[in-house]
Amino acid sequence: MVYIPWTIAIPSSILCWLLLGYLGAPLWLWSLSVAVSLGLFQPPIWVWVIFGFIAAILNLPMLRQRMITAPLMQGIRALNLLPTISDTEKAAIEAGTVWIDGEFFSGSPNFQRINQEPYPAIAPEIQAFLDGPVEQVCRMATDWEIHRRKDLPPEVWDYLKQEGFFGMMIPKEYGGLGFSNLAYSSVMVKLASRSFTHTATVGVTNSLGPAKLLLNYGTQAQKDYYLPRLARGEEIPCFALTEPHAGSDAASITSEGVVFKGEDDRLYLRLNFRKRYITLGAIATLIGLAFKLRDPENLLGHGETVGITCALVPADTPGVILGKRHDPMGVPFYNSPIEGRDVVISVDQIIGGAEQAGNGWKMLMQTLAAGRGISFPATCTGVAKLVARVTGAHAVVRRQFGLSIGRFEGIEEPLARIGGLTYLLDAARIYTCGAVDHGEKPSVISAIAKYEFTELARQMINDGMDIVGGAGICRGPRNLLANIYTAIPIPVTVEGANILTRTMMIFGQGAIRCHPYVYLEVEALRQSNVSAFDHAFWHHLGLTVRNSLRSALFSLSRGYLAQSPVAGPTAPYYRKLTWASATFATLTDLALIGFGGSLKRREKLTGRFADVLSWMYLATATLRRFEAEGRKPDDLPLVDWAMQYALAQIQQAFEGIFSNFTLPVVGAILRGPVLAWWRLNPIGVMPDDELGSQVAQQLQTVGEGRDRLTTGIYIPSHPDEALGRLEQAFQRSLQAEAIFKTIKAASRAGTLPQGKPENLVDAAVAAGVITQESVDLLREAEIARNEAIQVDAFTLEEYQQGSQPTPHPGEALKPSRKSLSVS
């Protein structure tokens, strides 16, 4: 045999093993490579014997299971190295499907597949509905009028029923509109840009409520009777889940139903419940009720403790107590307490019939899995687009120190956040809708959407309020942002408080549900299935080795060793997301192994893992949008800003994980050299000022880019409306700015004397630099600007009575030619 020097053999073996680890080679190939490496060193026979013994155990499943896997299972149980799962957690974890979230837990996301996922567009008939009935209902009442009335006007209620707004998601065969999730989402975007009361009212009838539950689980008789009535608005539905002692922990509800046999030998339920925070509760005619069902005589055959059940309760049933309402932040949508005392209904009112008794928790989890990913993102995207439209225009119209405030870098910074995040949110909204319309029920993605959309909308409305300043804090019909600012804590809070959504649901469920092997291992342990555990565990171990090596190599190469499905300016972002995924998957395995069952209680750590997962999804959706919309060059600044911001959030979350990984040895390594290296070699940094300036300017420029970013919202054209007035002033201000630039250029060229352009108007006309029409336009622009920056003022009597403010006579002063600018 040819002798090979150890200086060649050792590096060759290491390179070979690195390659095998990077590629995720199977165990037999690792054994073969070790055998080849041993052969290079010509070891004694006893070394071969030991190697052969170990290789046989590892590669022969029967031996491996008996000698390694079975004892390993006993040790894992004893040390609680894998989390235990309660029945309610199991139902939540199994609700819905794993979509592209599973790609991130794999450590090697397949972006070719991800970019082939649907990214749908609005169909012509849906656009006609948006341009017709949705436009009309927005035109019928302003947000200020709705707040002043503390309700939608009667004619708006009638119109919503007449045009099928309450039955958008009900199929046409039951009298509904049969809309897709994207169509419904698009309607909600436009309604949200007009009034939060619209979205709260329309949303509950189309998302989590009796209609959804009936469609998914109802008997045919229940569907035939209730769905047409719900579609026509003859029934106003609500869904009663939350209680004083059961909020985010909905499984802890205490409302109770007891099965009993009536004098007619039929089965009934006696219900006692106390609910709160129920949207539309005060005016509902049909209550979807969640309660714990007991059957002391086992009349249903499911045992004494049946479990959480959902039933339909007509509001006029004796014992139902309605009529009160909460006041959620002063936003006048109906949100109410509901009580029931000895309410008796037939078992036929259980959604799905008696056969579905006890399956309520599963129903709720599966319905929420899709609903959270549609309604909240739509509402928040509508808010984001309105804020982008308003702040961009206001930054041009409002002048301080003789300049439009949008020219100040301090204003550009929040404008850039608003623009970049609006692009990102709309991308994720449409991408998620495409998945749900394609049959997915992505529970983890829906939790991400609920959390991130509401939090980012909160950040954006705060930025918007900062930009509009005093005009944002004086309420009245001219104020476009104050009511949104007031309302935004509502979506943050409802359907699972955001703190718990982040720290428990996104990663807590995702690590088990979306990981390629963890749930299989947990189930195999629960069933004491050695064969199933053996298959999952050893593949899991191989995945961990592969991801660890890939993470290290991607970090050293700054992602350049990763592949991108596209060429061009976005390719580095795909590579960095692959780097992030490999690191995320490696750290997930370290946390699961190191902390075991206690990981779910380390919510600060799981919250940071949730941040990484969330921003990988939002970034992926952003890239998917850019590809789906034809890689528009004008959108590239928005894509660059959104991607750099997302990667910076991922970097921050990783640093938090490294800093707080408290395990012995491994934690010290992560807190020390690994953290130092990541700070020297970050996966992302915040967008620079130049890029932010480009995004901010796009919001302040009339054109396709601004219109495309804010498409789909309600934009009144009449100057009597606040947004119409602002839009008119915005456009005329930009026209005036172009004229002033012409005057300034003539001044620099010596055609006109030196001075402020607004003081050189007469000289410019005399010199033929501008025309009389230009002077008229300047005056009109100044009138429009003066009118747009006014805020509402009430007489003392008007304010006390909550009536409309008196118009401000003479506010729109006509400027003189010599003073065309009023700061």
ChimeraX attribute file (.defattr): number of C-alpha atoms within 10 A of each C-alpha:
attribute: neighborCount
match mode: 1-to-1
recipient: residues
	/A:1	6
	/A:2	6
	/A:3	10
	/A:4	13
	/A:5	10
	/A:6	11
	/A:7	8
	/A:8	10
	/A:9	17
	/A:10	15
	/A:11	11
	/A:12	13
	/A:13	17
	/A:14	12
	/A:15	12
	/A:16	16
	/A:17	17
	/A:18	17
	/A:19	15
	/A:20	19
	/A:21	21
	/A:22	18
	/A:23	15
	/A:24	20
	/A:25	15
	/A:26	14
	/A:27	16
	/A:28	14
	/A:29	12
	/A:30	17
	/A:31	18
	/A:32	12
	/A:33	16
	/A:34	17
	/A:35	15
	/A:36	13
	/A:37	18
	/A:38	17
	/A:39	15
	/A:40	19
	/A:41	14
	/A:42	15
	/A:43	10
	/A:44	9
	/A:45	9
	/A:46	9
	/A:47	12
	/A:48	15
	/A:49	11
	/A:50	11
	/A:51	15
	/A:52	14
	/A:53	11
	/A:54	13
	/A:55	19
	/A:56	15
	/A:57	16
	/A:58	19
	/A:59	14
	/A:60	11
	/A:61	16
	/A:62	13
	/A:63	13
	/A:64	18
	/A:65	21
	/A:66	15
	/A:67	13
	/A:68	14
	/A:69	21
	/A:70	17
	/A:71	12
	/A:72	17
	/A:73	22
	/A:74	13
	/A:75	12
	/A:76	14
	/A:77	14
	/A:78	9
	/A:79	11
	/A:80	15
	/A:81	18
	/A:82	22
	/A:83	19
	/A:84	16
	/A:85	16
	/A:86	9
	/A:87	8
	/A:88	14
	/A:89	13
	/A:90	15
	/A:91	18
	/A:92	22
	/A:93	24
	/A:94	18
	/A:95	24
	/A:96	23
	/A:97	21
	/A:98	19
	/A:99	18
	/A:100	20
	/A:101	22
	/A:102	19
	/A:103	21
	/A:104	24
	/A:105	26
	/A:106	22
	/A:107	26
	/A:108	22
	/A:109	20
	/A:110	16
	/A:111	21
	/A:112	11
	/A:113	11
	/A:114	16
	/A:115	18
	/A:116	10
	/A:117	17
	/A:118	18
	/A:119	22
	/A:120	17
	/A:121	12
	/A:122	14
	/A:123	10
	/A:124	9
	/A:125	10
	/A:126	17
	/A:127	15
	/A:128	13
	/A:129	15
	/A:130	22
	/A:131	13
	/A:132	11
	/A:133	18
	/A:134	21
	/A:135	20
	/A:136	15
	/A:137	19
	/A:138	22
	/A:139	14
	/A:140	13
	/A:141	16
	/A:142	17
	/A:143	22
	/A:144	19
	/A:145	17
	/A:146	19
	/A:147	20
	/A:148	17
	/A:149	13
	/A:150	15
	/A:151	17
	/A:152	22
	/A:153	14
	/A:154	9
	/A:155	12
	/A:156	18
	/A:157	15
	/A:158	12
	/A:159	16
	/A:160	21
	/A:161	18
	/A:162	14
	/A:163	19
	/A:164	19
	/A:165	25
	/A:166	27
	/A:167	28
	/A:168	25
	/A:169	23
	/A:170	24
	/A:171	17
	/A:172	14
	/A:173	11
	/A:174	19
	/A:175	17
	/A:176	22
	/A:177	19
	/A:178	16
	/A:179	16
	/A:180	20
	/A:181	26
	/A:182	26
	/A:183	23
	/A:184	23
	/A:185	25
	/A:186	27
	/A:187	28
	/A:188	31
	/A:189	29
	/A:190	28
	/A:191	28
	/A:192	27
	/A:193	27
	/A:194	28
	/A:195	25
	/A:196	25
	/A:197	22
	/A:198	25
	/A:199	23
	/A:200	25
	/A:201	21
	/A:202	20
	/A:203	26
	/A:204	23
	/A:205	27
	/A:206	24
	/A:207	22
	/A:208	21
	/A:209	22
	/A:210	29
	/A:211	28
	/A:212	21
	/A:213	23
	/A:214	22
	/A:215	18
	/A:216	15
	/A:217	18
	/A:218	22
	/A:219	18
	/A:220	12
	/A:221	11
	/A:222	19
	/A:223	20
	/A:224	14
	/A:225	11
	/A:226	19
	/A:227	24
	/A:228	21
	/A:229	17
	/A:230	25
	/A:231	29
	/A:232	20
	/A:233	21
	/A:234	14
	/A:235	21
	/A:236	22
	/A:237	27
	/A:238	27
	/A:239	27
	/A:240	27
	/A:241	24
	/A:242	26
	/A:243	22
	/A:244	12
	/A:245	12
	/A:246	16
	/A:247	19
	/A:248	18
	/A:249	13
	/A:250	18
	/A:251	18
	/A:252	15
	/A:253	21
	/A:254	20
	/A:255	22
	/A:256	19
	/A:257	27
	/A:258	21
	/A:259	24
	/A:260	22
	/A:261	13
	/A:262	11
	/A:263	7
	/A:264	6
	/A:265	8
	/A:266	11
	/A:267	17
	/A:268	18
	/A:269	25
	/A:270	19
	/A:271	24
	/A:272	19
	/A:273	23
	/A:274	19
	/A:275	24
	/A:276	20
	/A:277	23
	/A:278	23
	/A:279	24
	/A:280	25
	/A:281	28
	/A:282	20
	/A:283	19
	/A:284	22
	/A:285	17
	/A:286	23
	/A:287	25
	/A:288	25
	/A:289	24
	/A:290	28
	/A:291	26
	/A:292	24
	/A:293	25
	/A:294	25
	/A:295	19
	/A:296	14
	/A:297	13
	/A:298	14
	/A:299	13
	/A:300	18
	/A:301	11
	/A:302	15
	/A:303	13
	/A:304	16
	/A:305	14
	/A:306	21
	/A:307	20
	/A:308	25
	/A:309	25
	/A:310	29
	/A:311	30
	/A:312	24
	/A:313	20
	/A:314	17
	/A:315	24
	/A:316	13
	/A:317	14
	/A:318	13
	/A:319	15
	/A:320	20
	/A:321	17
	/A:322	17
	/A:323	11
	/A:324	13
	/A:325	21
	/A:326	19
	/A:327	12
	/A:328	16
	/A:329	13
	/A:330	12
	/A:331	22
	/A:332	23
	/A:333	23
	/A:334	23
	/A:335	23
	/A:336	23
	/A:337	23
	/A:338	23
	/A:339	17
	/A:340	20
	/A:341	14
	/A:342	15
	/A:343	18
	/A:344	21
	/A:345	21
	/A:346	20
	/A:347	21
	/A:348	19
	/A:349	20
	/A:350	26
	/A:351	29
	/A:352	24
	/A:353	19
	/A:354	18
	/A:355	15
	/A:356	17
	/A:357	22
	/A:358	21
	/A:359	18
	/A:360	25
	/A:361	22
	/A:362	19
	/A:363	23
	/A:364	22
	/A:365	19
	/A:366	23
	/A:367	21
	/A:368	24
	/A:369	24
	/A:370	30
	/A:371	28
	/A:372	24
	/A:373	30
	/A:374	27
	/A:375	29
	/A:376	29
	/A:377	31
	/A:378	29
	/A:379	30
	/A:380	31
	/A:381	35
	/A:382	34
	/A:383	30
	/A:384	33
	/A:385	32
	/A:386	30
	/A:387	28
	/A:388	29
	/A:389	25
	/A:390	23
	/A:391	29
	/A:392	29
	/A:393	25
	/A:394	26
	/A:395	25
	/A:396	24
	/A:397	30
	/A:398	23
	/A:399	18
	/A:400	12
	/A:401	8
	/A:402	11
	/A:403	15
	/A:404	17
	/A:405	20
	/A:406	27
	/A:407	16
	/A:408	13
	/A:409	14
	/A:410	11
	/A:411	20
	/A:412	24
	/A:413	18
	/A:414	21
	/A:415	30
	/A:416	27
	/A:417	23
	/A:418	29
	/A:419	31
	/A:420	26
	/A:421	30
	/A:422	27
	/A:423	24
	/A:424	26
	/A:425	28
	/A:426	26
	/A:427	23
	/A:428	26
	/A:429	27
	/A:430	24
	/A:431	22
	/A:432	29
	/A:433	25
	/A:434	20
	/A:435	22
	/A:436	22
	/A:437	15
	/A:438	14
	/A:439	11
	/A:440	17
	/A:441	24
	/A:442	26
	/A:443	32
	/A:444	33
	/A:445	26
	/A:446	24
	/A:447	28
	/A:448	27
	/A:449	26
	/A:450	28
	/A:451	27
	/A:452	24
	/A:453	29
	/A:454	24
	/A:455	17
	/A:456	19
	/A:457	30
	/A:458	22
	/A:459	18
	/A:460	26
	/A:461	24
	/A:462	17
	/A:463	20
	/A:464	27
	/A:465	20
	/A:466	16
	/A:467	24
	/A:468	21
	/A:469	11
	/A:470	12
	/A:471	21
	/A:472	20
	/A:473	16
	/A:474	15
	/A:475	17
	/A:476	25
	/A:477	18
	/A:478	21
	/A:479	20
	/A:480	24
	/A:481	24
	/A:482	17
	/A:483	21
	/A:484	24
	/A:485	21
	/A:486	14
	/A:487	20
	/A:488	21
	/A:489	16
	/A:490	16
	/A:491	24
	/A:492	21
	/A:493	16
	/A:494	15
	/A:495	21
	/A:496	21
	/A:497	17
	/A:498	22
	/A:499	15
	/A:500	15
	/A:501	23
	/A:502	26
	/A:503	22
	/A:504	20
	/A:505	24
	/A:506	26
	/A:507	29
	/A:508	23
	/A:509	20
	/A:510	22
	/A:511	25
	/A:512	23
	/A:513	26
	/A:514	23
	/A:515	23
	/A:516	18
	/A:517	22
	/A:518	21
	/A:519	20
	/A:520	18
	/A:521	23
	/A:522	18
	/A:523	15
	/A:524	20
	/A:525	19
	/A:526	12
	/A:527	11
	/A:528	14
	/A:529	14
	/A:530	19
	/A:531	17
	/A:532	16
	/A:533	25
	/A:534	23
	/A:535	17
	/A:536	19
	/A:537	20
	/A:538	16
	/A:539	17
	/A:540	19
	/A:541	13
	/A:542	16
	/A:543	24
	/A:544	23
	/A:545	19
	/A:546	23
	/A:547	28
	/A:548	22
	/A:549	21
	/A:550	29
	/A:551	26
	/A:552	15
	/A:553	18
	/A:554	22
	/A:555	22
	/A:556	13
	/A:557	13
	/A:558	18
	/A:559	24
	/A:560	16
	/A:561	16
	/A:562	18
	/A:563	16
	/A:564	21
	/A:565	14
	/A:566	14
	/A:567	9
	/A:568	7
	/A:569	10
	/A:570	19
	/A:571	15
	/A:572	18
	/A:573	21
	/A:574	23
	/A:575	21
	/A:576	24
	/A:577	29
	/A:578	28
	/A:579	28
	/A:580	27
	/A:581	25
	/A:582	28
	/A:583	23
	/A:584	25
	/A:585	26
	/A:586	23
	/A:587	22
	/A:588	19
	/A:589	22
	/A:590	17
	/A:591	20
	/A:592	19
	/A:593	16
	/A:594	19
	/A:595	20
	/A:596	18
	/A:597	16
	/A:598	16
	/A:599	18
	/A:600	19
	/A:601	13
	/A:602	13
	/A:603	19
	/A:604	16
	/A:605	22
	/A:606	24
	/A:607	24
	/A:608	22
	/A:609	27
	/A:610	26
	/A:611	25
	/A:612	25
	/A:613	26
	/A:614	26
	/A:615	22
	/A:616	25
	/A:617	20
	/A:618	26
	/A:619	25
	/A:620	24
	/A:621	24
	/A:622	26
	/A:623	23
	/A:624	22
	/A:625	22
	/A:626	19
	/A:627	15
	/A:628	17
	/A:629	11
	/A:630	8
	/A:631	15
	/A:632	11
	/A:633	10
	/A:634	12
	/A:635	19
	/A:636	15
	/A:637	19
	/A:638	29
	/A:639	25
	/A:640	21
	/A:641	24
	/A:642	27
	/A:643	29
	/A:644	21
	/A:645	22
	/A:646	29
	/A:647	25
	/A:648	19
	/A:649	22
	/A:650	28
	/A:651	22
	/A:652	19
	/A:653	21
	/A:654	24
	/A:655	20
	/A:656	18
	/A:657	24
	/A:658	23
	/A:659	17
	/A:660	15
	/A:661	20
	/A:662	16
	/A:663	14
	/A:664	9
	/A:665	9
	/A:666	14
	/A:667	18
	/A:668	17
	/A:669	14
	/A:670	22
	/A:671	19
	/A:672	13
	/A:673	12
	/A:674	16
	/A:675	20
	/A:676	14
	/A:677	13
	/A:678	17
	/A:679	14
	/A:680	9
	/A:681	13
	/A:682	19
	/A:683	24
	/A:684	20
	/A:685	15
	/A:686	16
	/A:687	19
	/A:688	12
	/A:689	13
	/A:690	9
	/A:691	14
	/A:692	24
	/A:693	20
	/A:694	15
	/A:695	27
	/A:696	30
	/A:697	20
	/A:698	23
	/A:699	28
	/A:700	25
	/A:701	17
	/A:702	16
	/A:703	10
	/A:704	12
	/A:705	16
	/A:706	22
	/A:707	16
	/A:708	11
	/A:709	21
	/A:710	24
	/A:711	18
	/A:712	22
	/A:713	26
	/A:714	24
	/A:715	21
	/A:716	17
	/A:717	14
	/A:718	12
	/A:719	16
	/A:720	11
	/A:721	15
	/A:722	21
	/A:723	23
	/A:724	16
	/A:725	20
	/A:726	25
	/A:727	26
	/A:728	19
	/A:729	28
	/A:730	27
	/A:731	20
	/A:732	22
	/A:733	25
	/A:734	18
	/A:735	15
	/A:736	21
	/A:737	17
	/A:738	12
	/A:739	22
	/A:740	21
	/A:741	12
	/A:742	15
	/A:743	27
	/A:744	22
	/A:745	15
	/A:746	18
	/A:747	18
	/A:748	12
	/A:749	11
	/A:750	10
	/A:751	16
	/A:752	20
	/A:753	16
	/A:754	14
	/A:755	12
	/A:756	13
	/A:757	24
	/A:758	18
	/A:759	16
	/A:760	21
	/A:761	26
	/A:762	16
	/A:763	16
	/A:764	25
	/A:765	16
	/A:766	13
	/A:767	13
	/A:768	11
	/A:769	18
	/A:770	18
	/A:771	15
	/A:772	14
	/A:773	10
	/A:774	17
	/A:775	19
	/A:776	13
	/A:777	17
	/A:778	25
	/A:779	22
	/A:780	20
	/A:781	26
	/A:782	26
	/A:783	22
	/A:784	25
	/A:785	27
	/A:786	21
	/A:787	20
	/A:788	24
	/A:789	20
	/A:790	14
	/A:791	17
	/A:792	16
	/A:793	16
	/A:794	16
	/A:795	12
	/A:796	10
	/A:797	10
	/A:798	13
	/A:799	12
	/A:800	9
	/A:801	10
	/A:802	14
	/A:803	15
	/A:804	17
	/A:805	16
	/A:806	11
	/A:807	10
	/A:808	13
	/A:809	7
	/A:810	8
	/A:811	12
	/A:812	17
	/A:813	13
	/A:814	15
	/A:815	17
	/A:816	10
	/A:817	16
	/A:818	12
	/A:819	14
	/A:820	20
	/A:821	21
	/A:822	14
	/A:823	11
